[in-house]
Every structure is written in C-alpha cells, then in structure tokens.
Amino acid sequence: MAKQMKLTNAQFRSFVDCPLEEKDYVAILVQKGYLTQPSQKPDES
C-alpha cells in the first residue's frame, strides 16, 4: 500500500499512525514529482 501511495515505508507508517497530515502528504508527492504545486486555497470570508 505504501507503494500505491508513493510513500516510503517510514512515511506510510507515519500516515497510518496519523501524524502525517494531508498538507505533508501533498508536499511529499510534489517533491517526488507526482503532483504539481497546489494552488492557494481562496480565503473563505
């Protein structure tokens, strides 16, 4: 499953244990070239 998520085993264990947040997961995928840098979310005012 780690391979499917494009994570190392250590990163996957962190994901399963929950300290790996969505923003950190996205950052890993961007760093590895699987995603482009996400655009800024608009402020909800």
N, C-alpha and C positions, 0 to 999 in steps of 0.2 A: 504494500500500500504506500510506503514511503516513496517508492519509485514512481508510482502513479501521480503522486502529489509533487514530484520533482524536488524532494527533500532528502537530505542525508538521514541516516538512521537516528542520529542525535537530534536533529531538527524535528523529525517525526515524533520522537519520544516527548519532546518539549510540547509539540502540538497536542498530543494525546493527554499529557498531564495538564494542559490548559494555560501554561504561561506564555505560549506563543500566540500573540494576538493577530487579528486579521491584518492590521497595518504591517506587522512584521513579516507575515507570510507573503503579502504582496511585495514587500521590499525584497525578499529573497528571490521571488520569481522575476522581478525586474532585474536584479543583479545577475541572475543566471541567463537573462535574455529571453525568457519565456513570455514576458509581458513587457509592454512599453510603460513608461512612467504614467501613472494615472493622473488625470486632470484634477484640479482642485474642485472639491465639492462646493456648491454655492451655499452661502450663508442663509440659514433659514431664519429670517427676522420677521 
